[in-house]
Amino acid sequence: MSEDPIGKVCVGAIAGAFGVRGDVRLKSFCADPGAIGDYAPLTDETGREFGVKISRQVKGGFAARLTGVTTREDAEALRGVRLYAPRWKLPSLPSDEFYHADLVGLPVFDGGGARLGKVRAVHDFGAGDILEIVSPEHRQPVMLPFTLAAVPIVDLAAHRIVADPPPGVFPGDDDEGPEPDEDGDEDPGEDPGDHVARKDPGA
């Protein structure tokens, strides 16, 4: 997944056309999904701006009208485009919560300073938030629990994460699995979500 534009957070994505009058099917990554329109105008990765008017809720998102999009063909051409809002428009988060966009792309180091990889995506499969970490040193992504014990330091100012992985989390070099590209930048195929809280499993 490409890195987010500087100073902006991905708040949604266009899933294709909805109807025949130029509306789009809009997926919201906001904690309050319906709030995505409040952050308009939104921009794509090239800087193109879109005003957003939510029409109604539909399966998997919202039907929405974007400024400058007037036909079904226009709407369908935007399928897969991610939309960003200025960070200053978004709600401030508690000290131990982070926007996914802040974590994706950060390098991860162990307590001795050795680089373990970088964060490719943030997931929640139902048992808590997980950082997906990729590295050319490993043949498959590593899923690291996003807890205070496993991830004691998230230093956004220094652009780094320090991890203390539980034993067995990082596989050996001879493990089977798909090999990421050199930079570990392949598309995860999932939405980046909105924000995530680092939890203490003992609490």
Secondary structure, 3 states (H helix, E strand, C coil): CCCCCCCEEEEEEEEEEECCCCEEEEEECCCCHHHHHHHCCEECCCCCEECEEEEEEECCEEEEEECCCCCHHHHHHCCCCEEEEEHHHCCCCCCCEEEHHHHCCCEEECCCCCEEEEEEEEEECCCCEEEEEECCCCCCCEEEECECCCCCEEECCCCEEECCCCCCCCCCCCCCCCCCCCCCCCCCCCCCCCEEECECCCC
